[in-house]
Amino acid sequence: MTSVKEQEAIKKLMVFLQEWDSAHKVARSHILNNFIKSNDGKTEPELELEFSQGASLFLARLTAWLRMTYMYSTCLNKLLKSIGIFLSAASGRRYLTEFLEIGGVLILLEILGLNHLKEEDKRESVKLLQLIANAGRKYKELICESYGVQSLAEFLATSNSAEAQEDVQVLLDSLGRGNPKYQNQVYKGLVVVLPCASPRAQQLALQTLLVLQDVVGEAPSVLVEPVLGVLCSEHLEVQYEAIQLLKALMARGVRPALLKGLVALLTPPRENAITFCRQSTRGKRADVLAKESAEVAEELIQMKVVHGLMVAVGNLDHVDSQRHASISLEYFVHTFPFVEECVKAALGHTLFQHFMDSPETWYTKMDAVQAEELASSIVDSPRDTARMQSTEG
């Protein structure tokens, strides 16, 4: 038989549940406020004590209301925070199981795709997904099996909340680790984010790709075009992260394709003059990569990077592009004797001396004829690479 104290506790619980069942939106919102204030951070034993061993009865009501109302934003933020108290409770794995049994993951992911919902509500949804992923590998797999990577990547690319985007980054990073079955899916999901219109999303995706690179090993070829694409970003923080990823990728099988694409972007068709300015900033990217490795520098030369840089320097319409390309060209000239010979032959003694004296401004002394000659000069080839190697040896 139960004691008088236990009977009173059970009676109190039943009154509370009846109050919830009969309450309308405003009253339920008040109940949720009180619950969050009184129970945040509690463990499973503490929650059970609070609810006379019937905490799951209240959780069931919360999840039922979530299923019925999540599309209409009825107290959604408070409702998700209340469920989060159960999911984050120490020793509360059974609460997680109960939530998943009602299709909790699918609901949370669907919330992310509902355009009319508030960003703060979606952020709470991401936080709950983080709690689920942190519970272990099988839970990460469940999220991925529910098309979670696609939903999260889309939300990262379109969200207007920097805080929410950072939470998504943390979650995707978690899903990419200790989850061998789906780690490549997470990696490719981040690659899909790169062409988006949000610089913050691009930056976070690049950071996470860099971290996950060692986890996935070889990078897929689908990565090449998006990574080269973000190099033209007007945002320096995006350019920086792209360079860091490129450096890491130099040790992977996609290196030849990346270098080839990088060099090709130095010499776009003449009809693309409008985009030339942004694209030719790749000159300084080639410089950075070449300085990282002599082997990379040799490959770039074999792929005619010097010619590409000279084309960029000869583009009189874009001074900033000329400057970046000239500084990079200076590195190759100083590092490889045969490049110095070829560039000197292309420029002529006087202009070459201007270049050596002041690589950041010498191109301002060129006229249109000299610029055209510079752009049409062929200064490197595989044969030249062999010559370079023998000279350096």
VOZA-709740 format. One record per residue (C-alpha): residue in three letters; x, y, z. Coordinates in steps of 0.5 Angstrom, whole numbers, plus 500, padded with zeros to 3 digits. Layout:
// VOZA-709740
ALAXYZ
...
// end
This chain:
// VOZA-709740
MET500500500
THR502507499
SER504512504
VAL499518506
LYS505522503
GLU506518497
GLN498519496
GLU499526496
ALA504527491
ILE500523486
LYS494527488
LYS498533486
LEU501530480
MET494529477
VAL491536479
PHE497538475
LEU496534469
GLN489536469
GLU490543469
TRP495542463
ASP489538459
SER484543461
ALA488549459
HIS488554453
LYS494557450
VAL495563455
ALA495558461
ARG499553458
SER504558456
HIS504560464
ILE505553466
LEU511552461
ASN514559464
ASN514556471
PHE517549469
ILE523552465
LYS524557471
SER524551476
ASN527545473
ASP532547468
GLY538543469
LYS535538473
THR537531473
GLU532525472
PRO532523479
GLU530530481
LEU525531475
GLU522524478
LEU522527485
GLU518533482
PHE513529478
SER512524483
GLN515519479
GLY511521473
ALA515526469
SER514522463
LEU507523463
PHE508531463
LEU513529457
ALA508525453
ARG503531454
LEU509536451
THR511532445
ALA503531444
TRP502538443
LEU508539439
ARG506534434
MET499538434
THR502545434
TYR509546431
MET507548424
TYR503554428
SER508557432
THR504556438
CYS509557444
LEU514553440
ASN520556443
LYS518555450
LEU515548448
LEU522546445
LYS526549451
SER521545456
ILE523538452
GLY530540452
ILE530540460
PHE528532459
LEU533531454
SER539534457
ALA537531464
ALA543527467
SER541519467
GLY535521463
ARG536517457
ARG529514457
TYR526521456
LEU530521450
THR527514448
GLU520517449
PHE521523445
LEU524519439
GLU519514439
ILE514519437
GLY518522431
GLY521527435
VAL527528430
LEU523528424
ILE519534427
LEU525538429
LEU528537422
GLU521539419
ILE521546423
LEU528548420
GLY524548413
LEU518552415
ASN519559413
HIS514562417
LEU517560424
LYS522565427
GLU529564427
GLU529563435
ASP525557434
LYS529554429
ARG535555434
GLU532551439
SER530546435
VAL538545433
LYS539545440
LEU535539441
LEU538535435
GLN545537438
LEU543533445
ILE540527441
ALA547527437
ASN551528443
ALA547521446
GLY552517441
ARG553514434
LYS546511433
TYR543517435
LYS547521430
GLU546515424
LEU538516426
ILE539524424
CYS542523418
GLU538517416
SER532522417
TYR535527411
GLY538531417
VAL544533413
GLN540536408
SER536540412
LEU541542416
ALA545545410
GLU539548407
PHE538552414
LEU545554415
ALA545557408
THR539561409
SER539563416
ASN539570418
SER541568425
ALA549568426
GLU547564433
ALA543559429
GLN548558424
GLU554557429
ASP549552433
VAL548548426
GLN556548425
VAL557545432
LEU552540430
LEU554538423
ASP561538426
SER559533431
LEU555529426
GLY561528422
ARG565525427
GLY564518430
ASN559517425
PRO563513419
LYS557511416
TYR555518414
GLN561522415
ASN562523407
GLN555525407
VAL556530412
TYR562533408
LYS558533402
GLY553537405
LEU558542407
VAL560543400
VAL553544398
VAL553550402
LEU559554399
PRO556557393
CYS550560398
ALA549567398
SER551568406
PRO558569407
ARG557567414
ALA555560412
GLN561560407
GLN566561413
LEU563556417
ALA562551412
LEU569552410
GLN572551417
THR568545418
LEU570542412
LEU577543414
VAL576540421
LEU573534418
GLN578533412
ASP583528416
VAL576524418
VAL574523411
GLY581522408
GLU581524400
ALA576529398
PRO571528393
SER572531386
VAL565535387
LEU569540392
VAL574543387
GLU569548383
PRO565550390
VAL572551393
LEU575555387
GLY568559387
VAL569562394
LEU576565393
CYS572570389
SER568572395
GLU569580397
HIS569578404
LEU576577407
GLU574572412
VAL571567407
GLN577568403
TYR582566409
GLU578560410
ALA578558403
ILE586558403
GLN586554409
LEU582549406
LEU586549400
LYS593548403
ALA590542407
LEU587539400
MET594540397
ALA596533400
ARG590530397
GLY588527390
VAL584533388
ARG591537388
PRO592537380
ALA585539379
LEU585545384
LEU591548381
LYS589547374
GLY583551376
LEU586556380
VAL591557374
ALA585557369
LEU582563373
LEU588567372
THR586568364
PRO579568363
PRO576569356
ARG576577354
GLU569577354
ASN569576361
ALA572583363
ILE567584368
THR569578372
PHE576579371
CYS578583377
ARG575578382
GLN578572379
SER585575378
THR585576385
ARG587568385
GLY594571383
LYS596572391
ARG592565392
ALA597561387
ASP603565391
VAL600563398
LEU600555395
ALA607556392
LYS610558398
GLU607552402
SER611547398
ALA616547392
GLU613541389
VAL606545389
ALA610551386
GLU613546380
GLU606544379
LEU604551378
ILE609553373
GLN608547369
MET601549369
LYS603555366
VAL601560372
VAL607565370
HIS603566364
GLY597567367
LEU600572372
MET603576366
VAL596576363
ALA593579370
VAL599584370
GLY597586363
ASN590587364
LEU590595365
ASP583596367
HIS584593374
VAL589596378
ASP588591384
SER588585380
GLN595587377
ARG598589384
HIS596582386
ALA599578380
SER605582380
ILE607581387
SER606573386
LEU610574380
GLU615577384
TYR616570388
PHE616566382
VAL622570379
HIS626571385
THR625563387
PHE626560380
PRO632563375
PHE629560369
VAL622564370
GLU627570371
GLU630569365
CYS623569361
VAL620574365
LYS626579363
ALA625577356
ALA618578356
LEU618585359
GLY625588356
HIS630591360
THR627597362
LEU621595364
PHE623589368
GLN628593372
HIS622597374
PHE618591376
MET624588380
ASP625595384
SER617596385
PRO613590384
GLU607593387
THR607599382
TRP611598376
TYR605596372
THR603603372
LYS608605367
MET606600362
ASP603603356
ALA597599352
VAL602596347
GLN607593352
ALA601590356
GLU598586350
GLU605584349
LEU605581356
ALA599578356
SER601574350
SER607572352
ILE608564353
VAL614564358
ASP613557361
SER612549359
PRO613542362
ARG620543359
ASP622549363
THR620545369
ALA625540368
ARG630546366
MET628549373
GLN629542377
SER636541374
THR638549376
GLU635548383
GLY639542384
// end
